[in-house]
Amino acid sequence: MYAVIKSGGKQHRVVEGEKLKVELLNAEPGQSITLEDILMVVNGDNIQIGTPVVAGAKVTAEVLGHGRHDKVRIIKMRRRKHYRKQQGHRQWFTELKITAISA
């Protein structure tokens, strides 16, 4: 059984017991949260597709912690013009462990 969830403007395919990094959520480590934006639930041959979300479906997850991804480097350069600019960015994330999927 798996589900497709929407979190932080992105879609993730999740399975029970899986660890996953999503955009930063306002939750404490160790806290259990419920994700309500479920786009699709698949249980064997039974497929439920939402319009846009599946009614009554939810995914329960435990917050493992918060952190930052690796640095993404942005470099802009114009050849022969003595122009070079460097910038870096590290995005915050929340690590979740999927504990239950119900439809």
C-alpha positions as CSV (number, residue, x, y, z in Angstrom):
1,M,0.0,0.0,0.0
2,Y,1.3,3.4,-0.9
3,A,0.0,7.0,-1.2
4,V,0.9,10.2,-3.0
5,I,1.0,13.2,-0.7
6,K,1.4,16.9,-1.3
7,S,3.6,18.8,1.0
8,G,5.4,22.1,0.4
9,G,4.3,22.4,-3.2
10,K,5.9,19.0,-4.0
11,Q,4.4,15.5,-4.4
12,H,5.9,12.5,-2.7
13,R,5.2,8.8,-3.0
14,V,5.2,7.3,0.5
15,V,5.1,3.8,1.9
16,E,4.6,2.9,5.6
17,G,7.9,2.8,7.5
18,E,9.7,5.1,5.0
19,K,11.8,8.1,6.0
20,L,11.4,11.2,3.9
21,K,12.6,14.9,3.9
22,V,9.9,17.5,3.1
23,E,9.8,21.3,3.3
24,L,10.1,22.8,6.8
25,L,7.0,22.1,8.9
26,N,6.0,23.8,12.2
27,A,6.2,20.7,14.4
28,E,8.5,19.5,17.3
29,P,10.7,16.5,17.0
30,G,9.0,13.4,18.4
31,Q,5.5,14.8,17.6
32,S,3.0,12.8,15.5
33,I,1.4,14.8,12.7
34,T,-1.4,14.0,10.2
35,L,-1.0,14.9,6.5
36,E,-4.4,15.7,4.9
37,D,-3.5,16.5,1.3
38,I,-3.6,12.9,-0.1
39,L,-3.7,12.9,-3.9
40,M,-3.8,9.1,-4.5
41,V,-4.0,5.9,-2.5
42,V,-3.1,2.5,-4.0
43,N,-3.9,-0.8,-2.1
44,G,-3.2,-3.7,-4.5
45,D,-5.7,-3.4,-7.3
46,N,-7.8,-0.9,-5.5
47,I,-6.7,2.6,-6.7
48,Q,-8.3,5.8,-5.3
49,I,-7.5,9.0,-7.2
50,G,-8.6,12.3,-5.6
51,T,-10.3,15.3,-7.3
52,P,-8.0,16.9,-6.1
53,V,-7.7,15.0,-2.8
54,V,-9.0,11.7,-1.6
55,A,-11.9,12.2,0.8
56,G,-11.3,10.6,4.2
57,A,-7.7,9.5,3.5
58,K,-4.9,10.5,5.8
59,V,-1.2,9.7,6.4
60,T,0.2,9.8,9.9
61,A,3.9,10.6,10.3
62,E,6.3,11.1,13.2
63,V,8.7,14.1,13.1
64,L,12.3,12.8,13.4
65,G,14.0,16.2,13.3
66,H,14.8,19.4,11.3
67,G,18.0,20.2,9.3
68,R,19.4,21.8,6.3
69,H,20.2,20.3,2.9
70,D,23.6,20.5,1.2
71,K,24.6,23.9,-0.2
72,V,23.5,24.7,-3.7
73,R,26.0,27.1,-5.4
74,I,24.8,29.8,-7.8
75,I,27.5,31.3,-10.0
76,K,26.9,34.1,-12.5
77,M,29.7,35.1,-14.9
78,R,30.0,37.2,-18.0
79,R,33.1,36.3,-20.0
80,R,35.5,39.2,-20.9
81,K,33.5,41.7,-18.7
82,H,35.2,41.2,-15.3
83,Y,31.8,40.2,-13.8
84,R,31.6,37.2,-11.5
85,K,29.1,36.7,-8.7
86,Q,28.8,33.7,-6.3
87,Q,25.9,32.9,-4.0
88,G,24.9,29.9,-1.9
89,H,21.7,28.6,-0.4
90,R,20.9,25.8,2.1
91,Q,17.2,24.9,2.3
92,W,15.6,23.9,5.6
93,F,13.8,20.5,5.8
94,T,11.8,18.3,8.2
95,E,12.5,14.6,8.3
96,L,9.4,12.4,8.7
97,K,8.9,8.7,9.3
98,I,5.6,7.5,7.8
99,T,3.8,5.4,10.5
100,A,0.3,4.7,8.9
101,I,-1.7,5.2,5.7
102,S,-5.5,5.0,5.9
103,A,-8.1,5.4,3.2
